[in-house]
Amino acid sequence: MLKIEVSNSTRETQGRRVSMMADALIGSEILKIAADIRAITAEGKSVCNLTVGDFSPSEFRIPRFLEENIREALQRGETNYPPSDGMPVLKKSILGFYERRLNLHYSLDSVLVTGGSRPGIYATYQTVVDRDDRVVYPVPSWNNNHYCHLSGAQGVPVVCASDDAFLPTRTTLERVIKNARLLALNSPLNPTGTAFTRDALLGICDLVLEENARRSRADRPLYLMYDQVYWMLTFGGTEHYTPVGLRPELAEYTIFVDGISKPFAATGVRVGWVVGPPDIIQKMSGFIGHVGAWAPRAEQVAVAKLLSATDHVNGYHKEMKAGIQARLNALYAGMTALRREGFPVDAITPMGAIYLTARFALTGKRTPDGSLLQTNEDVRMYLLSAAGLAIVPFQAFGMKEDSGWFRLSVGTVSLKELDEMFPRLRAALSALT
C-alpha cells in the first residue's frame, strides 16, 4: 500500500497553505465543548448534556407522517436531482402554510428551498452583502460573527442586555443602523429562547423603513434578514410576530429564513427555505445552485405533504411542545429554587425555542481544590467536572464579558436526567467558597 505523507519540513518551508479566510476561520465553539464532555463520560461520570441545539430521537422523534412519506417517496424512486430552487409542490405548500399560519401572502418566485436553514443564511449574506459592507446583528446570537467573516463583511455587533431579554431594541440599533447593508435578527432567539414583543419588533421595523426612506435611489437598501426557524416553538402567552406582518411595506426589504429542523425535530432531514423579494430570491437561487446546497428530493416531497396536513402538524406540536415546555419549566423551576436558597444563580422565563438562559455568577469563587473561578470558561469546566452539567457560555455566541450567562438546551435530555442533575449542581455550588 502506498502511504502518502507531507513532512513538517515541507510545510515549514512553504508559504501559507490555505486562504486567508480559511486561515482565520474559527471553528465551532460548541464542538470544542463536546470534546470535554466525551472526556468526562469516558471516565464513567454522568453528564446532563445541555449544550447541543439538537434533538435526541429517543426524546423527540420526527413526525411519523413525515417519516412514512419520506420512505414512500424513496420507494417510488424520488432519488434524482430536484430543481435547484426547490420542488414546485414544496414551494406551493410553504406558501399555503405561511398564508394559514402567519397571514403572509407571497408569490411562487419568492420562495427558495435549501438543504436546511444554514445555507439560507449563508446565501443571504453572499447575495446582498459585498466585502466591507456593514452587517448589524445582536449579541448574543448564533454564528453571525462567522458569517461576516465568511463573506468579508464588517460585523457590527450590538450587545444586548438581560433587561431586554438579550434582544435588540430600536434604541440600541438607532446609533449603528446608518449605512448598514444588512440587519440580522432571530426570534425566538438562539441562544436565549426569548422572543420579540409586538411593540419591540414594530419599533425596529419602523427604523428599517425610515433608514431606507432616508437613502437616495443611488444608495443600496438596508435588508432585514429574519431567521424564524423556531417560530412554531413558543410557550405560554408568547406570540410570534413577523416584520412583514406588522409592516407590509417591509416585504421588499425582508428575507425570511426558515425550515423544518427545529419545529419538527428534523435537524438531519435537511429541508429549509428562504422567502423574500423575487429579485433577491432569483440571484440567491443561482448561488445555491452552484454550491449544490439542495434539499434531497424525497424529503422535499414528504415535507410538502406534511405542511399541508394541518391535523398532523397540530397533533405533533401538541405533544412535542408539551415535552419541550416541561423540560424548560423544570430547568427554570430548579434554577429559581436554587436562587431562593441563596445561591448566585438566575434564569429568564422561557418564551420559545429549546433554550433556557441561565446565569451562574460564580466568578471570584474558589473550588474545593483552591482554584479561583475567573472566567465563564472556568465556571463551565467546574460545573462539568463537579456537577456533570454541560452548558454553553455566551462567549460562543459573540459575547465578550464574563458575566456568567449560559445557554441550556433541552432537546436531548429527559426529565429524569434533569431531576438527577439538580442535587449534583446544588452540591457543587455548596462546595464553593
Secondary structure, 3 states (H helix, E strand, C coil): CCCCCCCHHHHHHCCCCCCHHHHHCCCCHHHHHHHHHHHHHHCCCCCEECCCCCCCCCCCCCCHHHHHHHHHHHHCCCCCCCCCCCCHHHHHHHHHHHHHHHCCCCCHHHEEEECCCHHHHHHHHHHHCCCCCEEEEEECCCCHHHHHHHHCCEEEEEECCHHHCCCCCHHHHHCCCCCCCEEEEECCCCCCCCCCCHHHHHHHHHHHHHHHHHCCCCCCCCEEEEECCCCCCECCCCCCCCHHHHCHHHHHCEEEEEECCCCCCCCCCCCEEEECCHHHHHHHHHHHHHHCCCCCHHHHHHHHHHHHCHHHHHHHHHHHHHHHHHHHHHHHHHHHHHHHCCCCEEECCCCECCEEEEEECCCCCECCCCCECCCHHHHHHHHHHHHCEECEEHHHHCCCCCCCEEEEECCCCCHHHHHHHHHHHHHHHHCCC
